[in-house]
Amino acid sequence: MKIGCLGYGSMTRALVPNWSSDHDVMIGGRNREKAEGVAAELGVDVGSEPEVVAHTDVVMLATRHEVVFDAIDAAGGPEAFAGKVVLDINNPVEVAGGSFVPKRYDGGSLSEAIAGRLPRARVVKAFNMCQASVWEMDPPVFDGRRLVTMLCGDDEGAKGQIAALIESVGSEPLDIGGLEYAGCLEHAAALVIRHLFSGRDLRTVLNLIMPESKPIA
């Protein structure tokens, strides 16, 4: 799989090491020098935003949510993303004033707004429920159970590819349905973020008990 990361922050640093040994990964962002530094640190390729999207099959939007549409434009806009799997890991949560209420886009989620902007892409929401330090765990296990990572999207093939990446980080994928459920994930993540800002440990999570899950010895 060819994976591109638009953004080089903590989530990119946490997730990419789980993928780089088995996949072709390229990182890019608006600051080329920073992107080069992170790529060198992780041992992966670096490129401009358009090069990242052109080179890859799966594009992870790993910028701050406030600039995600700027990143899309910088990468070439809707035509550049045609046919790509787009992984949205963002949470449009407003922390100023302590409200922690996710921003809505014409009544919908950020993921749905991204899909509206990229009509020929296949958008999947995942990896938004935990802070980066959780994804640095090897593996992410809580009370003897693998972390469950929920994902949603309208394209079954795209969800299958993201589920494989979830498995690669040692987590258990749970498909919760179409992209209309992305708003549920964004609101659930807002609860976790509120706890983090109140002083909870960065590895705070909302985990599920899956029927087939067994404790890890």
Secondary structure, DSSP 8 states (H G I E B T S, - for coil): -EEEEE--SHHHHHHHHHHTTTSEEEEE-S-HHHHHHHHHHHT-EE--HHHHHHH-SEEEE-S-GGGHHHHHHHTT-GGGGTT-EEEE----EE-GGG--EE--BTTB-HHHHHHHH-TTSEEEE-S-SS-HHHHTSSS-EETTEE-EEEEEES-HHHHHHHHHHHHHTT-EEEE--SGGGHHHHHHHHHHHHHHHHTT--TT-------TT-----
